[in-house]
């Protein structure tokens, strides 16, 4: 009878160890997965920042072109007004 109890106890200990090992493996895999996710999010963020910077540079370029066009239009209007005065 005593032998049966110790055998059952040994089996229970072995099962507990196996369960603990599986829990450790599962936690390790989860940690690795979370790390990969964090790296992916970091790369996506970096790509968004670069895209945003390019967009800002493009917008600045367009604004400068618009300002130049506006100055040219203002100059032409001034010349037209002067021309109109000279005709009268």
BELUR-V340086 format. One record per residue. RES is the residue in one small letter. PSI is psi in radians with two decimals (999 if undefined). OMEGA is omega in whole degrees, 0 to 359 (none if undefined). D_LAST is the distance of its C-alpha to the last C-alpha in Angstrom with 2 decimals. Layout:
res = {RES | RES}
psi = {PSI | PSI}
omega = {OMEGA | OMEGA}
d_last = {D_LAST | D_LAST}
//
This chain:
res = {x | x | x | x | x | x | x | x | x | x | x | x | x | x | x | x | x | x | x | x | x | x | x | x | x | x | x | x | x | x | x | x | x | x | x | x | x | x | x | x | x | x | x | x | x | x | x | x | x | x | x | x | x | x | x | x | x | x | x | x | x | x | x | x | x | x | x | x | x | x | x | x | x | x | x | x | x | x | x | x | x | x | x | x | x | x | x | x}
psi = {-0.75 | -0.67 | -0.71 | -0.71 | -0.74 | -0.61 | -0.74 | -0.67 | -0.72 | -0.72 | -0.70 | -0.72 | -0.74 | -0.74 | -0.74 | -0.70 | -0.77 | -0.72 | -0.75 | -0.70 | -0.78 | -0.70 | -0.72 | -0.78 | -0.77 | -0.76 | -0.67 | -0.77 | -0.71 | -0.75 | -0.74 | -0.75 | -0.75 | -0.66 | -0.76 | -0.73 | -0.76 | -0.71 | -0.76 | -0.73 | -0.71 | -0.75 | -0.71 | -0.72 | -0.76 | -0.74 | -0.69 | -0.70 | -0.78 | -0.75 | -0.72 | -0.71 | -0.74 | -0.72 | -0.74 | -0.73 | -0.71 | -0.74 | -0.71 | -0.71 | -0.77 | -0.69 | -0.72 | -0.71 | -0.71 | -0.72 | -0.74 | -0.77 | -0.72 | -0.73 | -0.73 | -0.74 | -0.75 | -0.76 | -0.78 | -0.71 | -0.72 | -0.77 | -0.69 | -0.71 | -0.73 | -0.70 | -0.72 | -0.71 | -0.70 | -0.54 | -0.63 | 999}
omega = {179 | 179 | 181 | 180 | 181 | 177 | 178 | 178 | 179 | 178 | 179 | 178 | 180 | 179 | 179 | 179 | 179 | 179 | 179 | 178 | 178 | 178 | 178 | 179 | 179 | 179 | 179 | 179 | 178 | 179 | 178 | 178 | 178 | 178 | 178 | 178 | 180 | 178 | 180 | 179 | 177 | 178 | 178 | 178 | 178 | 179 | 178 | 179 | 178 | 179 | 179 | 178 | 178 | 179 | 179 | 179 | 179 | 179 | 179 | 179 | 180 | 179 | 178 | 178 | 178 | 178 | 178 | 179 | 179 | 178 | 179 | 178 | 178 | 179 | 178 | 178 | 178 | 178 | 178 | 178 | 179 | 178 | 179 | 178 | 181 | 181 | 183 | none}
d_last = {128.18 | 126.86 | 125.83 | 123.77 | 121.86 | 121.02 | 119.94 | 117.70 | 116.34 | 115.63 | 113.83 | 111.77 | 110.87 | 109.86 | 107.71 | 106.06 | 105.31 | 103.84 | 101.67 | 100.51 | 99.70 | 97.70 | 95.82 | 95.06 | 93.86 | 91.68 | 90.15 | 89.53 | 87.79 | 85.66 | 84.71 | 83.78 | 81.71 | 79.90 | 79.22 | 77.77 | 75.60 | 74.35 | 73.49 | 71.64 | 69.63 | 68.82 | 67.60 | 65.49 | 63.97 | 63.21 | 61.53 | 59.40 | 58.34 | 57.38 | 55.46 | 53.68 | 52.75 | 51.38 | 49.39 | 47.98 | 47.05 | 45.36 | 43.43 | 42.35 | 41.17 | 39.12 | 37.61 | 36.60 | 35.00 | 33.08 | 31.92 | 30.78 | 28.89 | 27.28 | 26.18 | 24.71 | 22.79 | 21.54 | 20.43 | 18.61 | 16.82 | 15.80 | 14.51 | 12.57 | 10.95 | 10.17 | 8.91 | 6.58 | 5.39 | 5.54 | 3.82 | 0.00}
//
